[in-house]
Amino acid sequence: MSWKTFTPEELVKIRQNPYVKSATAHMIRFTSLFKEEFWEQIERGMKPTDIIRSMGFDPEVLGESRISGIAQHIREQAESGTGFRDVRQTTLLNEGLHKPLPPSKALLHMQHEIAYLKQEMEFIKKIILADREARRKCSSKPGQTSSSESSKK
């Protein structure tokens, strides 16, 4: 999906829109107010192109694929339950900060983690039982010495 690059004239007009947080030749960051109003109108059944036009943008300048992407990102933010933000939330894995998942994905993630932990627990139990069995067999054989005793000789 290749998005159109904005001309300097288009960029000036885009930046003048009160719904724009920032804009470059390749990207527009919208305010949270834009996202809230866009989502309300989507829920009322309006088409994304009509919403964009009603909010002061030229759909021809933005292009179909960008408008589609805007609608998708706003839908994801709305369904995430974390509200609308002016900028993207970054994930800093090294510092232990994670992007919150939408509730449906969070549930699937937890179910997967529980299944994995159950498998891990069963594996640990088998290792412990195998170790006990091996120790029992070693200690029950008469005349066998442990490796530490044979090294002393």
NUGU-581118 format. One record per atom (N, C-alpha, C): residue number from 1; atom name; x, y, z. Coordinates in pm, 1 decimal. Layout:
% NUGU-581118
> NUM, CA, X, Y, Z
...
//
This chain:
% NUGU-581118
> 1, N, 85.5, -115.1, 0.0
> 1, CA, 0.0, 0.0, 0.0
> 1, C, 91.2, 122.8, 0.0
> 2, N, 96.0, 196.2, -110.9
> 2, CA, 180.2, 314.6, -115.4
> 2, C, 91.8, 438.0, -106.4
> 3, N, 122.1, 519.3, -8.9
> 3, CA, 45.7, 641.0, 8.8
> 3, C, 111.7, 753.8, -67.5
> 4, N, 32.6, 843.9, -108.3
> 4, CA, 77.3, 959.5, -184.8
> 4, C, 153.0, 1055.3, -92.9
> 5, N, 257.1, 1115.9, -146.8
> 5, CA, 332.8, 1217.9, -74.4
> 5, C, 263.3, 1351.4, -95.3
> 6, N, 250.8, 1430.4, 10.8
> 6, CA, 184.2, 1559.3, 1.0
> 6, C, 278.7, 1663.7, -59.1
> 7, N, 223.7, 1748.6, -142.5
> 7, CA, 301.1, 1860.2, -196.8
> 7, C, 314.3, 1965.8, -86.1
> 8, N, 408.8, 2058.4, -98.5
> 8, CA, 421.1, 2164.5, 2.6
> 8, C, 291.7, 2245.2, 19.8
> 9, N, 220.0, 2269.6, -89.4
> 9, CA, 93.9, 2344.8, -82.0
> 9, C, -12.6, 2264.8, -5.4
> 10, N, -22.8, 2134.7, -35.7
> 10, CA, -119.4, 2048.4, 34.7
> 10, C, -84.9, 2040.0, 182.4
> 11, N, 42.5, 2032.6, 212.3
> 11, CA, 88.6, 2021.6, 350.9
> 11, C, 52.5, 2147.0, 430.8
> 12, N, 66.9, 2262.8, 371.0
> 12, CA, 30.0, 2388.3, 438.7
> 12, C, -118.9, 2386.1, 473.2
> 13, N, -201.3, 2345.1, 377.4
> 13, CA, -346.2, 2340.9, 399.3
> 13, C, -382.6, 2237.2, 506.6
> 14, N, -318.0, 2120.7, 503.3
> 14, CA, -344.1, 2015.4, 602.5
> 14, C, -308.3, 2065.7, 741.8
> 15, N, -192.5, 2129.2, 755.9
> 15, CA, -146.5, 2177.4, 887.6
> 15, C, -236.9, 2286.8, 944.1
> 16, N, -309.8, 2357.1, 858.9
> 16, CA, -399.7, 2463.3, 905.5
> 16, C, -527.7, 2407.4, 967.3
> 17, N, -557.5, 2280.8, 940.7
> 17, CA, -679.0, 2220.1, 993.9
> 17, C, -664.3, 2202.1, 1145.3
> 18, N, -762.3, 2245.7, 1224.4
> 18, CA, -752.1, 2235.4, 1370.4
> 18, C, -749.8, 2091.4, 1423.5
> 19, N, -785.2, 1995.6, 1339.6
> 19, CA, -784.5, 1855.4, 1381.0
> 19, C, -646.9, 1788.7, 1364.8
> 20, N, -550.1, 1863.3, 1311.4
> 20, CA, -418.1, 1806.4, 1284.3
> 20, C, -321.9, 1841.8, 1397.5
> 21, N, -262.3, 1739.4, 1456.4
> 21, CA, -160.4, 1757.5, 1560.3
> 21, C, -27.2, 1793.9, 1495.1
> 22, N, 11.5, 1716.7, 1391.3
> 22, CA, 131.9, 1745.0, 1314.2
> 22, C, 119.4, 1674.3, 1179.9
> 23, N, 201.6, 1719.0, 1084.7
> 23, CA, 197.1, 1657.9, 951.9
> 23, C, 332.8, 1671.2, 884.2
> 24, N, 367.4, 1568.0, 808.1
> 24, CA, 486.6, 1569.5, 723.9
> 24, C, 441.9, 1536.5, 582.3
> 25, N, 534.4, 1529.3, 490.8
> 25, CA, 500.2, 1497.5, 352.4
> 25, C, 441.4, 1356.7, 339.0
> 26, N, 466.6, 1270.6, 438.4
> 26, CA, 421.3, 1131.4, 430.8
> 26, C, 315.5, 1093.9, 534.5
> 27, N, 296.6, 1177.0, 638.0
> 27, CA, 214.4, 1132.8, 749.9
> 27, C, 137.9, 1249.2, 812.0
> 28, N, 20.2, 1216.6, 865.9
> 28, CA, -59.7, 1312.8, 941.4
> 28, C, -88.2, 1251.3, 1077.7
> 29, N, -69.3, 1330.1, 1182.2
> 29, CA, -109.4, 1288.4, 1317.5
> 29, C, -229.2, 1374.7, 1356.6
> 30, N, -337.2, 1306.6, 1390.1
> 30, CA, -461.0, 1376.3, 1421.7
> 30, C, -476.2, 1394.3, 1571.7
> 31, N, -555.5, 1493.8, 1610.4
> 31, CA, -582.9, 1517.7, 1751.8
> 31, C, -680.7, 1412.0, 1802.7
> 32, N, -686.6, 1399.0, 1933.7
> 32, CA, -781.3, 1304.0, 1991.0
> 32, C, -925.1, 1349.0, 1963.3
> 33, N, -947.4, 1479.2, 1955.9
> 33, CA, -1080.9, 1531.1, 1923.7
> 33, C, -1125.1, 1483.8, 1785.1
> 34, N, -1033.8, 1487.4, 1687.5
> 34, CA, -1064.6, 1437.6, 1553.5
> 34, C, -1107.5, 1291.4, 1560.7
> 35, N, -1029.9, 1212.4, 1634.6
> 35, CA, -1057.8, 1068.5, 1642.4
> 35, C, -1191.5, 1041.8, 1709.5
> 36, N, -1223.1, 1116.9, 1815.2
> 36, CA, -1351.0, 1098.7, 1883.5
> 36, C, -1467.5, 1132.3, 1790.1
> 37, N, -1457.8, 1246.6, 1723.0
> 37, CA, -1565.6, 1287.9, 1633.0
> 37, C, -1576.9, 1193.7, 1513.1
> 38, N, -1462.6, 1150.7, 1459.4
> 38, CA, -1463.8, 1056.6, 1347.8
> 38, C, -1536.1, 928.8, 1390.4
> 39, N, -1502.5, 875.5, 1509.0
> 39, CA, -1562.7, 750.9, 1556.5
> 39, C, -1713.5, 766.5, 1579.7
> 40, N, -1753.7, 880.0, 1636.3
> 40, CA, -1896.9, 903.2, 1659.0
> 40, C, -1973.4, 900.4, 1526.5
> 41, N, -1914.3, 961.3, 1424.7
> 41, CA, -1981.4, 964.5, 1294.7
> 41, C, -1980.1, 826.6, 1227.1
> 42, N, -1874.9, 749.7, 1247.0
> 42, CA, -1871.1, 611.3, 1195.1
> 42, C, -1984.3, 530.7, 1258.2
> 43, N, -2001.0, 547.9, 1389.7
> 43, CA, -2106.6, 474.6, 1460.6
> 43, C, -2246.0, 515.7, 1413.5
> 44, N, -2258.6, 637.7, 1362.7
> 44, CA, -2386.7, 684.4, 1307.9
> 44, C, -2409.5, 635.4, 1165.8
> 45, N, -2308.6, 567.7, 1108.6
> 45, CA, -2325.3, 509.7, 976.5
> 45, C, -2268.6, 590.9, 860.9
> 46, N, -2196.1, 697.2, 892.2
> 46, CA, -2137.8, 777.1, 783.6
> 46, C, -2017.3, 705.7, 723.6
> 47, N, -1989.9, 735.1, 598.0
> 47, CA, -1874.7, 677.7, 528.7
> 47, C, -1750.2, 758.1, 564.4
> 48, N, -1634.8, 690.8, 577.6
> 48, CA, -1510.3, 761.1, 612.5
> 48, C, -1478.5, 879.8, 520.9
> 49, N, -1500.8, 865.1, 391.0
> 49, CA, -1472.1, 974.4, 297.3
> 49, C, -1559.5, 1095.4, 326.2
> 50, N, -1687.0, 1071.6, 357.3
> 50, CA, -1778.2, 1182.1, 389.5
> 50, C, -1738.9, 1248.8, 520.9
> 51, N, -1693.9, 1169.6, 615.6
> 51, CA, -1650.7, 1223.9, 745.3
> 51, C, -1528.5, 1313.4, 725.2
> 52, N, -1432.3, 1263.9, 648.9
> 52, CA, -1309.7, 1339.2, 621.1
> 52, C, -1345.1, 1473.9, 557.5
> 53, N, -1435.5, 1471.1, 461.6
> 53, CA, -1477.6, 1593.7, 392.1
> 53, C, -1544.6, 1689.9, 490.8
> 54, N, -1633.6, 1636.4, 577.7
> 54, CA, -1706.4, 1722.0, 672.7
> 54, C, -1613.8, 1783.4, 778.1
> 55, N, -1495.3, 1724.4, 796.2
> 55, CA, -1401.1, 1775.8, 895.4
> 55, C, -1294.7, 1866.3, 832.5
> 56, N, -1317.9, 1904.4, 708.0
> 56, CA, -1233.8, 2004.7, 645.7
> 56, C, -1115.9, 1952.9, 565.2
> 57, N, -1114.8, 1824.9, 533.5
> 57, CA, -1006.0, 1767.9, 454.1
> 57, C, -1055.8, 1735.9, 313.8
> 58, N, -966.0, 1741.3, 218.1
> 58, CA, -998.6, 1704.4, 81.0
> 58, C, -968.1, 1555.5, 63.2
> 59, N, -1071.2, 1472.1, 44.0
> 59, CA, -1048.4, 1328.0, 27.8
> 59, C, -955.5, 1294.4, -88.5
> 60, N, -956.6, 1377.2, -192.8
> 60, CA, -868.3, 1353.1, -307.6
> 60, C, -721.5, 1370.3, -268.0
> 61, N, -694.5, 1465.0, -180.2
> 61, CA, -557.2, 1490.1, -135.0
> 61, C, -509.6, 1374.9, -46.5
> 62, N, -596.2, 1328.9, 43.2
> 62, CA, -556.5, 1220.5, 134.9
> 62, C, -546.5, 1087.3, 62.2
> 63, N, -637.8, 1060.1, -24.9
> 63, CA, -637.8, 934.0, -98.1
> 63, C, -715.5, 824.7, -26.1
> 64, N, -765.7, 729.7, -104.2
> 64, CA, -849.2, 621.8, -51.3
> 64, C, -778.3, 534.1, 50.9
> 65, N, -654.5, 494.0, 19.3
> 65, CA, -584.1, 402.0, 109.4
> 65, C, -551.9, 469.0, 242.4
> 66, N, -519.3, 597.7, 240.7
> 66, CA, -490.6, 667.3, 366.2
> 66, C, -618.4, 681.7, 448.5
> 67, N, -728.0, 715.8, 385.1
> 67, CA, -856.3, 729.3, 456.1
> 67, C, -895.8, 595.4, 517.2
> 68, N, -876.0, 489.5, 442.0
> 68, CA, -905.3, 355.5, 493.5
> 68, C, -818.1, 324.1, 614.8
> 69, N, -690.9, 361.7, 608.5
> 69, CA, -599.1, 340.0, 720.3
> 69, C, -637.2, 421.2, 843.1
> 70, N, -680.3, 544.1, 820.6
> 70, CA, -725.3, 630.1, 931.1
> 70, C, -843.1, 563.8, 1001.7
> 71, N, -940.8, 518.5, 923.9
> 71, CA, -1059.5, 453.7, 981.4
> 71, C, -1020.4, 329.3, 1060.7
> 72, N, -927.1, 251.3, 1006.9
> 72, CA, -883.8, 128.8, 1075.3
> 72, C, -815.7, 161.0, 1207.6
> 73, N, -725.2, 258.8, 1208.1
> 73, CA, -654.1, 293.7, 1331.5
> 73, C, -748.9, 349.7, 1436.9
> 74, N, -843.3, 429.9, 1393.6
> 74, CA, -939.9, 485.5, 1489.0
> 74, C, -1027.8, 374.0, 1545.2
> 75, N, -1066.7, 279.5, 1460.9
> 75, CA, -1147.4, 165.0, 1506.9
> 75, C, -1069.0, 84.6, 1612.0
> 76, N, -939.9, 60.0, 1585.6
> 76, CA, -855.8, -14.3, 1679.9
> 76, C, -844.4, 58.4, 1813.5
> 77, N, -825.5, 191.1, 1808.1
> 77, CA, -817.2, 267.1, 1933.2
> 77, C, -949.9, 264.8, 2008.6
> 78, N, -1060.2, 275.2, 1935.8
> 78, CA, -1191.8, 273.9, 1999.6
> 78, C, -1217.1, 139.6, 2067.7
> 79, N, -1179.0, 31.1, 2001.8
> 79, CA, -1204.0, -102.3, 2055.7
> 79, C, -1102.8, -143.3, 2161.6
> 80, N, -992.1, -70.9, 2173.3
> 80, CA, -889.3, -106.8, 2271.1
> 80, C, -933.2, -76.6, 2413.3
> 81, N, -1027.0, 15.4, 2428.4
> 81, CA, -1072.6, 50.1, 2562.0
> 81, C, -980.2, 148.2, 2632.6
> 82, N, -875.0, 193.0, 2566.5
> 82, CA, -781.1, 287.0, 2629.5
> 82, C, -808.9, 431.2, 2590.7
> 83, N, -906.5, 453.9, 2506.4
> 83, CA, -940.5, 589.1, 2464.0
> 83, C, -855.9, 635.1, 2346.7
> 84, N, -885.1, 755.4, 2301.5
> 84, CA, -813.8, 811.3, 2187.7
> 84, C, -696.3, 894.6, 2237.2
> 85, N, -585.1, 886.7, 2162.7
> 85, CA, -464.3, 960.5, 2198.5
> 85, C, -424.1, 1049.0, 2080.7
> 86, N, -351.0, 1156.4, 2111.7
> 86, CA, -302.1, 1245.3, 2006.5
> 86, C, -186.8, 1184.0, 1928.5
> 87, N, -108.9, 1101.3, 1992.4
> 87, CA, 6.8, 1039.8, 1927.9
> 87, C, 7.1, 890.8, 1955.6
> 88, N, 89.6, 819.7, 1878.2
> 88, CA, 100.9, 675.4, 1897.9
> 88, C, 162.4, 645.6, 2033.5
> 89, N, 118.5, 537.3, 2091.5
> 89, CA, 178.4, 493.1, 2216.3
> 89, C, 293.7, 401.1, 2179.4
> 90, N, 413.4, 434.0, 2226.3
> 90, CA, 529.9, 354.0, 2191.9
> 90, C, 547.7, 242.5, 2292.9
> 91, N, 611.3, 136.0, 2249.5
> 91, CA, 641.7, 25.9, 2340.0
> 91, C, 790.5, 23.9, 2364.1
> 92, N, 827.2, 28.1, 2489.2
> 92, CA, 966.7, 21.7, 2527.5
> 92, C, 988.0, -110.0, 2599.7
> 93, N, 1015.9, -213.4, 2523.0
> 93, CA, 1027.2, -346.8, 2580.0
> 93, C, 1141.3, -357.3, 2679.0
> 94, N, 1250.6, -284.8, 2656.6
> 94, CA, 1363.9, -291.6, 2747.5
> 94, C, 1330.3, -237.2, 2885.5
> 95, N, 1234.3, -147.7, 2891.2
> 95, CA, 1194.7, -89.4, 3018.9
> 95, C, 1070.1, -156.7, 3075.5
> 96, N, 1020.3, -259.3, 3007.4
> 96, CA, 906.1, -334.9, 3058.5
> 96, C, 771.6, -269.3, 3032.2
> 97, N, 766.5, -168.4, 2948.7
> 97, CA, 639.3, -104.2, 2917.1
> 97, C, 583.8, -166.8, 2790.7
> 98, N, 456.8, -206.4, 2794.3
> 98, CA, 396.4, -273.2, 2679.6
> 98, C, 272.0, -197.8, 2636.4
> 99, N, 248.1, -199.4, 2507.7
> 99, CA, 127.9, -139.5, 2452.5
> 99, C, 8.5, -222.0, 2499.0
> 100, N, -92.9, -158.8, 2555.3
> 100, CA, -209.6, -236.0, 2600.4
> 100, C, -279.4, -301.2, 2481.8
> 101, N, -321.9, -423.8, 2503.5
> 101, CA, -392.5, -497.9, 2399.2
> 101, C, -541.3, -472.5, 2410.3
> 102, N, -612.4, -481.4, 2298.9
> 102, CA, -758.4, -475.6, 2307.2
> 102, C, -806.5, -593.3, 2392.4
> 103, N, -917.6, -578.2, 2462.9
> 103, CA, -965.0, -684.4, 2552.6
> 103, C, -972.8, -822.6, 2488.1
> 104, N, -1017.9, -831.3, 2362.6
> 104, CA, -1030.7, -962.5, 2298.4
> 104, C, -892.5, -1026.2, 2277.7
> 105, N, -793.8, -944.7, 2236.8
> 105, CA, -659.5, -997.7, 2217.2
> 105, C, -592.8, -1028.1, 2350.5
> 106, N, -621.8, -946.9, 2453.0
> 106, CA, -564.7, -970.8, 2585.3
> 106, C, -613.9, -1105.2, 2639.4
> 107, N, -741.0, -1135.7, 2618.0
> 107, CA, -797.0, -1262.7, 2663.3
> 107, C, -730.1, -1380.0, 2592.2
> 108, N, -713.1, -1369.7, 2460.5
> 108, CA, -645.8, -1476.4, 2385.2
> 108, C, -501.2, -1493.1, 2431.1
> 109, N, -434.6, -1381.1, 2457.7
> 109, CA, -296.3, -1385.9, 2504.4
> 109, C, -287.8, -1457.6, 2639.3
> 110, N, -380.9, -1425.4, 2730.7
> 110, CA, -380.6, -1489.6, 2862.6
> 110, C, -411.8, -1639.4, 2851.4
> 111, N, -505.7, -1675.8, 2764.7
> 111, CA, -538.0, -1816.9, 2746.7
> 111, C, -417.2, -1893.6, 2693.2
> 112, N, -346.5, -1833.7, 2598.9
> 112, CA, -226.1, -1897.2, 2544.9
> 112, C, -120.3, -1911.7, 2654.4
> 113, N, -103.0, -1807.2, 2734.2
> 113, CA, -3.0, -1810.7, 2841.5
> 113, C, -37.5, -1917.0, 2945.5
> 114, N, -164.1, -1932.5, 2979.6
> 114, CA, -206.6, -2035.1, 3075.5
> 114, C, -178.6, -2174.6, 3020.5
> 115, N, -212.4, -2196.9, 2893.2
> 115, CA, -186.1, -2328.1, 2832.3
> 115, C, -36.5, -2357.5, 2831.7
> 116, N, 44.3, -2257.2, 2800.3
> 116, CA, 189.4, -2274.9, 2799.0
> 116, C, 240.8, -2308.0, 2938.5
> 117, N, 192.0, -2237.0, 3039.8
> 117, CA, 235.9, -2261.8, 3177.4
> 117, C, 194.2, -2401.5, 3225.4
> 118, N, 76.3, -2447.1, 3182.8
> 118, CA, 33.3, -2583.4, 3217.9
> 118, C, 128.5, -2686.9, 3157.7
> 119, N, 164.7, -2668.1, 3030.9
> 119, CA, 259.6, -2759.8, 2966.3
> 119, C, 393.7, -2757.0, 3038.0
> 120, N, 436.8, -2638.8, 3074.3
> 120, CA, 564.6, -2623.3, 3143.4
> 120, C, 561.0, -2696.1, 3278.4
> 121, N, 450.8, -2683.6, 3349.8
> 121, CA, 436.2, -2748.6, 3480.4
> 121, C, 438.4, -2901.0, 3465.0
> 122, N, 369.1, -2952.7, 3364.6
> 122, CA, 371.1, -3097.3, 3339.9
> 122, C, 512.3, -3145.3, 3307.4
> 123, N, 586.2, -3068.3, 3231.5
> 123, CA, 724.0, -3104.1, 3197.6
> 123, C, 810.8, -3107.6, 3322.9
> 124, N, 794.7, -3009.2, 3410.2
> 124, CA, 872.1, -3006.5, 3535.3
> 124, C, 836.8, -3125.9, 3623.1
> 125, N, 709.4, -3159.7, 3630.5
> 125, CA, 667.9, -3277.3, 3709.4
> 125, C, 733.8, -3404.0, 3656.0
> 126, N, 737.9, -3420.3, 3524.1
> 126, CA, 799.1, -3538.9, 3464.1
> 126, C, 948.2, -3544.6, 3493.7
> 127, N, 1014.2, -3430.5, 3491.2
> 127, CA, 1157.4, -3427.4, 3522.7
> 127, C, 1179.8, -3469.0, 3667.7
> 128, N, 1099.4, -3417.0, 3758.9
> 128, CA, 1112.7, -3451.1, 3900.9
> 128, C, 1087.9, -3600.6, 3922.4
> 129, N, 981.5, -3653.5, 3858.3
> 129, CA, 951.6, -3796.5, 3872.9
> 129, C, 1063.8, -3882.7, 3813.8
> 130, N, 1117.8, -3843.0, 3699.9
> 130, CA, 1227.5, -3918.0, 3638.8
> 130, C, 1350.8, -3914.7, 3727.4
> 131, N, 1378.6, -3801.8, 3789.1
> 131, CA, 1493.1, -3790.1, 3879.7
> 131, C, 1473.3, -3879.2, 4002.1
> 132, N, 1353.6, -3878.4, 4060.1
> 132, CA, 1324.4, -3963.9, 4176.6
> 132, C, 1341.5, -4112.0, 4140.3
> 133, N, 1289.0, -4147.0, 4022.8
> 133, CA, 1298.9, -4286.1, 3977.2
> 133, C, 1444.8, -4327.0, 3958.6
> 134, N, 1523.6, -4240.3, 3898.5
> 134, CA, 1665.4, -4270.4, 3877.2
> 134, C, 1738.4, -4283.1, 4010.6
> 135, N, 1711.1, -4197.8, 4105.3
> 135, CA, 1775.9, -4205.7, 4237.3
> 135, C, 1734.3, -4333.0, 4310.5
> 136, N, 1607.2, -4368.2, 4297.4
> 136, CA, 1558.2, -4489.7, 4363.1
> 136, C, 1626.8, -4612.6, 4305.0
> 137, N, 1640.2, -4617.7, 4172.6
> 137, CA, 1705.9, -4731.5, 4108.4
> 137, C, 1852.4, -4739.5, 4148.2
> 138, N, 1919.2, -4627.8, 4154.9
> 138, CA, 2061.4, -4625.2, 4191.5
> 138, C, 2081.3, -4669.7, 4336.2
> 139, N, 1994.8, -4627.0, 4423.1
> 139, CA, 2011.8, -4660.3, 4564.9
> 139, C, 1967.0, -4802.9, 4594.7
> 140, N, 1883.7, -4863.0, 4509.2
> 140, CA, 1835.6, -4998.4, 4535.8
> 140, C, 1929.0, -5105.9, 4482.1
> 141, N, 2027.6, -5072.4, 4396.9
> 141, CA, 2120.0, -5171.6, 4343.0
> 141, C, 2229.4, -5199.3, 4445.6
> 142, N, 2240.6, -5324.8, 4490.4
> 142, CA, 2343.5, -5357.7, 4589.9
> 142, C, 2483.3, -5358.2, 4527.3
> 143, N, 2582.1, -5316.3, 4607.4
> 143, CA, 2720.7, -5321.3, 4564.0
> 143, C, 2761.0, -5209.2, 4471.4
> 144, N, 2670.6, -5117.3, 4444.8
> 144, CA, 2707.3, -5006.2, 4358.9
> 144, C, 2743.0, -4887.3, 4445.4
> 145, N, 2848.7, -4820.9, 4408.3
> 145, CA, 2890.8, -4704.6, 4486.0
> 145, C, 2861.7, -4580.6, 4404.7
> 146, N, 2848.1, -4472.3, 4474.8
> 146, CA, 2822.0, -4347.1, 4403.8
> 146, C, 2950.6, -4299.1, 4338.7
> 147, N, 2942.4, -4211.3, 4248.3
> 147, CA, 3059.9, -4162.5, 4175.3
> 147, C, 3155.3, -4090.5, 4269.0
> 148, N, 3106.6, -4031.5, 4375.8
> 148, CA, 3195.6, -3961.4, 4467.9
> 148, C, 3276.2, -4062.5, 4550.5
> 149, N, 3213.9, -4176.1, 4582.2
> 149, CA, 3285.5, -4277.9, 4660.0
> 149, C, 3393.2, -4345.0, 4575.1
> 150, N, 3366.9, -4371.2, 4447.1
> 150, CA, 3463.7, -4438.3, 4362.4
> 150, C, 3581.3, -4347.3, 4329.6
> 151, N, 3562.8, -4221.2, 4331.0
> 151, CA, 3672.4, -4129.3, 4302.0
> 151, C, 3765.9, -4117.6, 4419.3
> 152, N, 3720.2, -4150.0, 4540.9
> 152, CA, 3805.5, -4144.3, 4659.6
> 152, C, 3905.6, -4260.0, 4662.5
> 153, N, 3876.6, -4368.1, 4594.4
> 153, CA, 3962.1, -4488.8, 4598.6
> 153, C, 4088.3, -4472.9, 4523.2
//
